[in-house]
Amino acid sequence: MQIANAGNSDRRRFSAQALQLAHMLHDWDPIGVNEGDDPNPSPDEYDDLVSPILTALRANPDPTSLASQLREVLSSDYGLSDADNIDEFAEHVVAWSIAKLDGSSP
């Protein structure tokens, strides 16, 4: 998994599914931007991860595989040695993706 380029992370072009994933990433906040001193952290901080995660989900990964891919990209592109709750986030995203494929709500 590689982070998207600026053209692929333009929120104005996101589908409804991509926007939902962007909100999940913002809520997860693996680098802690929502915990900083900025009273209005950028809501699009993780938008560069949306397209790569959606692409990874098309291969129907299990949560362990998605978590591994997320660890790799967060380490290489964000400089994180580990992110809190990465396994739980991966499980949540895979379950959400399956629910979307089944047509049921997350």
C-alpha positions in Angstrom: 0.0 0.0 0.0 1.3 3.5 -0.9 -0.3 6.8 0.0 -2.1 8.6 -2.7 -0.8 11.5 -4.5 -2.5 14.9 -4.1 -4.8 14.4 -7.0 -6.2 11.2 -5.5 -6.8 12.7 -2.1 -9.0 15.6 -3.2 -12.0 15.4 -0.9 -14.2 17.2 -3.3 -13.9 14.2 -5.6 -14.5 11.6 -3.0 -17.4 9.2 -3.4 -19.8 8.7 -0.4 -17.9 5.6 0.5 -14.5 7.4 0.4 -16.0 10.2 2.6 -17.1 7.6 5.1 -13.7 6.1 5.2 -12.1 9.6 5.6 -14.3 10.2 8.6 -13.3 6.8 10.1 -9.6 7.7 9.6 -10.2 11.1 11.2 -11.9 9.5 14.2 -9.1 6.9 14.5 -6.4 9.6 14.3 -3.3 7.4 14.3 -0.8 10.3 14.5 -2.7 12.3 17.1 -3.5 15.5 15.2 -6.8 15.8 17.1 -5.0 15.7 20.4 -2.6 18.6 19.7 -2.8 22.3 20.5 -4.7 23.2 17.3 -8.3 23.8 18.2 -9.3 23.2 14.6 -7.2 20.3 13.3 -7.4 19.6 9.6 -10.3 17.1 8.8 -8.4 16.0 5.7 -5.2 15.0 7.5 -5.6 11.3 6.5 -7.2 11.7 3.1 -4.1 10.4 1.4 -4.8 7.0 2.9 -8.4 6.8 1.6 -7.7 5.7 -1.9 -5.0 3.2 -1.0 -7.2 1.6 1.7 -10.2 1.4 -0.7 -7.8 -0.3 -3.3 -6.6 -2.7 -0.6 -10.2 -3.5 0.3 -11.0 -4.5 -3.3 -8.6 -7.5 -2.7 -10.8 -8.6 0.2 -8.1 -8.6 2.8 -8.5 -10.1 6.2 -8.1 -7.6 9.1 -4.6 -8.9 9.9 -3.5 -8.3 6.3 -5.0 -4.8 6.2 -3.4 -4.0 9.6 0.0 -5.1 8.3 -0.4 -2.9 5.2 -1.4 0.0 7.4 1.6 -0.5 9.7 3.9 -0.5 6.7 2.5 2.7 5.2 2.3 4.5 8.5 5.9 3.6 9.2 7.3 4.5 5.8 5.2 7.6 5.0 4.3 8.9 8.4 7.3 7.8 10.4 5.3 5.9 13.0 6.8 2.9 14.6 3.3 1.7 15.6 -0.2 3.2 15.8 -2.7 2.7 18.6 -5.6 0.4 17.9 -4.4 -0.5 14.4 -5.8 -4.0 14.6 -9.1 -2.8 15.9 -9.3 -0.2 13.2 -8.5 -2.7 10.5 -11.2 -5.0 11.8 -13.7 -2.2 11.8 -12.8 -1.1 8.2 -13.0 -4.7 6.9 -16.3 -5.2 8.6 -17.5 -1.9 7.2 -16.4 -2.9 3.7 -18.1 -6.2 3.9 -21.3 -4.5 5.1 -21.1 -2.1 2.1 -20.7 -5.1 -0.3 -23.7 -6.8 1.3 -25.8 -3.7 1.1 -26.3 -3.6 4.8 -25.4 -0.6 7.0 -22.1 -0.6 8.9 
